[in-house]
Amino acid sequence: MERTSPACWSQPGGTAQNGTWHHRLLRHEDDDYNWTNCEANYLSKVPVTLLICLCGLVGNGAVLWFLGSRVRRNPITVYVLNLAVANFTFLFSIATALVIFYGSESLCHTLGSRDVATVLNLNILFTFTTSIYLLTAFSATVFLSILPSSRCPGHHSLRLPVLVCALLWALSFLFTVTLYFCPAALIVFILSCLFSVLTLISCGLTLLARLLCCSRQHPPRKLCVVVLLAVFFFPFFAADFGYWILLRVFDFSVFVFDVSLPFACANSSVSPVIYFLAGSCAKKFTLSIKVAFQMVFEDITEPQNRGEPPKENTVETVV
């Protein structure tokens, strides 16, 4: 188990207090356990993680606000909105856990029970898994949008992405509940995540090849850049967090800080920044979030016949 020293788990002198609660939460058998050997540098990373979570909550909140009410809905925005909901909930869960377990001693003793830790860990696992599935579906949709319409029927309909998102939320919830009651199902969960990550990387590499090698067809370049950046950041920010997730599967009743948490929070916070930069630097630089999001999430290029020059995309806004 990772080592840590939350305020409510230790006294200034280093001796754990409230032995009964301490045993119940950490399942430790030594009343005289000394916390002086804990890695105190973890505590210095908690404020940084909280700051990243706050920035991510603001960014994903902006995505929900502008794409939900200011930009006309299309298949791409359906996935992005669901991804923003998953990232927002993920960041909120981690921020809540850090405030409870690494905040004031009175707050930790009031709210820091095993049940609270279990709920927070389950929600973190649920939302993180959902974000992986949704990011994969988003990248696959962008990839399919550059194919001829005959190969991707109905890619302008909103019903399919709504159905896919609902199924992905349900699948992630099913995996989370199953792991809570039956940790032996971990292998199925790992295989599903590996399949999603491999699909995500494959779509990213294919989009990169189309951008670099294809000159006849003009794919939605801004969306391709968004997917490529998301694929690029994902292994660096979220790979190590998978190990933290695996540890939680075997004991959901303990929330312990790990150095992978700030990177996982950065991965969920960077998406709104990518959307804004890709839109603001498209043609003429703009600081307007609304205009930047409109430039990125414009409707997918209309179906084109082979040999015909592509038509320019149009930005649709709600009047």
CORJO-V393735 format. One record per helix or strand of 2 or more residues. SS is the DSSP state (helix for helix, strand for strand). FROM is the first residue (numbers start at 0). TO is the last residue. Records with the same first field share a line. If there is no record, write none. Layout:
BEGIN
SS->FROM-TO / FROM-TO
END
This chain:
BEGIN
helix->6-8 / 18-25 / 34-36 / 40-68 / 74-101 / 104-110 / 113-144 / 148-150 / 157-180 / 182-212 / 220-237 / 240-249 / 259-279 / 288-295
END
